[in-house]
Amino acid sequence: MNPSEIVHGLHAVQAVLAKDPSRVLRVHVLRGREDGRVAALLAAAAATQVTVERVDAARLARLAGDAVHQGVVAEVRPVAPWDEDRLSAELARLQDPAVVAAAPGGRYAPLLLALDGVQDPHNLGACLRTADACGALAVVIPRDRAAQPNATMRKVAAGAAETTPIVVVTNLARCLRDLKQAGLWVVGAEAGAQKRAADVDMTGGTVIVMGAEGGGLRQLTRQHCDLLVRLPSLGAVESLNVSVAAGMLLYEAQRQRGA
């Protein structure tokens, strides 16, 4: 793992300063920018004793590449993603009677989002942001042939990368099998499915599985789903963007749960 990574954009940098300032090595701010949002960020950096450097636009461009950085770039220590063992340990912790008793309604009903080979880091970031808003335990992605956490994803996620874990797995089908054995219901999204999402009970422990852009769910992934669901479509467009569809399904799960 690289000794540092780049986080760019005001919201993303503010999120890591608020969540875990010990990870922030240095914040670079565009020289001459003095608006209120930058003032708030500078105050947060000062409060946590994080070094701030005023730099010119060329320096920021070299750090952020072609990304839209909003005049703010931070160098941070990478946060390690979860693996299957960490996810299993967290699910086991959530089954502890004391934890269950303290949960809303006294129920053990974790919600996870699994992405089957999503390629675009913008889509990964958008999915992570919605998963965070819906209280998902984590977002599961395969290690190979899929977008991985990077600066673009973190900016789109708007801070969610600091609060909702990403679980990077070697074999997604095997992970889904293990989640089923742990008592979770695996629900795959497919445009041609017979059942509508609103007609399927997602109030218990649920994994919502989304396919890749264009290709959808792979056959092996589909085989490990307990059932497939579709979203209603009244227009001429055949399918929705994966992050939009993921958001609709996550909110449907929370609607059923009364959240």
Secondary structure in CASP SS format (residue, H / E / C, confidence):
PFRMAT SS
TARGET T0000
AUTHOR 0000-0000-0000
METHOD secondary structure of the structure
MODEL  1
M C 1.00
N C 1.00
P C 1.00
S C 1.00
E E 1.00
I E 1.00
V E 1.00
H E 1.00
G C 1.00
L H 1.00
H H 1.00
A H 1.00
V H 1.00
Q H 1.00
A H 1.00
V H 1.00
L H 1.00
A H 1.00
K H 1.00
D C 1.00
P H 1.00
S H 1.00
R H 1.00
V E 1.00
L E 1.00
R E 1.00
V E 1.00
H E 1.00
V E 1.00
L E 1.00
R C 1.00
G C 1.00
R C 1.00
E C 1.00
D C 1.00
G H 1.00
R H 1.00
V H 1.00
A H 1.00
A H 1.00
L H 1.00
L H 1.00
A H 1.00
A H 1.00
A H 1.00
A H 1.00
A H 1.00
T C 1.00
Q C 1.00
V C 1.00
T C 1.00
V E 1.00
E E 1.00
R E 1.00
V E 1.00
D C 1.00
A H 1.00
A H 1.00
R H 1.00
L H 1.00
A H 1.00
R H 1.00
L H 1.00
A H 1.00
G C 1.00
D C 1.00
A C 1.00
V C 1.00
H C 1.00
Q C 1.00
G C 1.00
V E 1.00
V E 1.00
A E 1.00
E E 1.00
V E 1.00
R C 1.00
P C 1.00
V C 1.00
A C 1.00
P C 1.00
W E 1.00
D C 1.00
E H 1.00
D H 1.00
R H 1.00
L H 1.00
S H 1.00
A H 1.00
E H 1.00
L H 1.00
A H 1.00
R H 1.00
L H 1.00
Q C 1.00
D C 1.00
P H 1.00
A H 1.00
V H 1.00
V H 1.00
A H 1.00
A H 1.00
A C 1.00
P H 1.00
G H 1.00
G H 1.00
R C 1.00
Y C 1.00
A C 1.00
P C 1.00
L E 1.00
L E 1.00
L E 1.00
A E 1.00
L E 1.00
D E 1.00
G C 1.00
V C 1.00
Q C 1.00
D C 1.00
P H 1.00
H H 1.00
N H 1.00
L H 1.00
G H 1.00
A H 1.00
C H 1.00
L H 1.00
R H 1.00
T H 1.00
A H 1.00
D H 1.00
A H 1.00
C C 1.00
G C 1.00
A C 1.00
L C 1.00
A E 1.00
V E 1.00
V E 1.00
I E 1.00
P E 1.00
R C 1.00
D C 1.00
R C 1.00
A C 1.00
A C 1.00
Q C 1.00
P C 1.00
N C 1.00
A H 1.00
T H 1.00
M H 1.00
R H 1.00
K H 1.00
V H 1.00
A H 1.00
A C 1.00
G C 1.00
A H 1.00
A H 1.00
E H 1.00
T C 1.00
T C 1.00
P C 1.00
I E 1.00
V E 1.00
V E 1.00
V E 1.00
T C 1.00
N C 1.00
L H 1.00
A H 1.00
R H 1.00
C H 1.00
L H 1.00
R H 1.00
D H 1.00
L H 1.00
K H 1.00
Q H 1.00
A C 1.00
G C 1.00
L C 1.00
W E 1.00
V E 1.00
V E 1.00
G E 1.00
A E 1.00
E C 1.00
A C 1.00
G C 1.00
A C 1.00
Q C 1.00
K E 1.00
R E 1.00
A H 1.00
A H 1.00
D H 1.00
V C 1.00
D C 1.00
M C 1.00
T C 1.00
G C 1.00
G C 1.00
T E 1.00
V E 1.00
I E 1.00
V E 1.00
M E 1.00
G E 1.00
A E 1.00
E C 1.00
G C 1.00
G C 1.00
G E 1.00
L C 1.00
R C 1.00
Q H 1.00
L H 1.00
T H 1.00
R H 1.00
Q H 1.00
H C 1.00
C C 1.00
D C 1.00
L E 1.00
L E 1.00
V E 1.00
R E 1.00
L C 1.00
P C 1.00
S C 1.00
L C 1.00
G C 1.00
A C 1.00
V C 1.00
E C 1.00
S C 1.00
L C 1.00
N C 1.00
V H 1.00
S H 1.00
V H 1.00
A H 1.00
A H 1.00
G H 1.00
M H 1.00
L H 1.00
L H 1.00
Y H 1.00
E H 1.00
A H 1.00
Q H 1.00
R H 1.00
Q H 1.00
R H 1.00
G C 1.00
A C 1.00
END
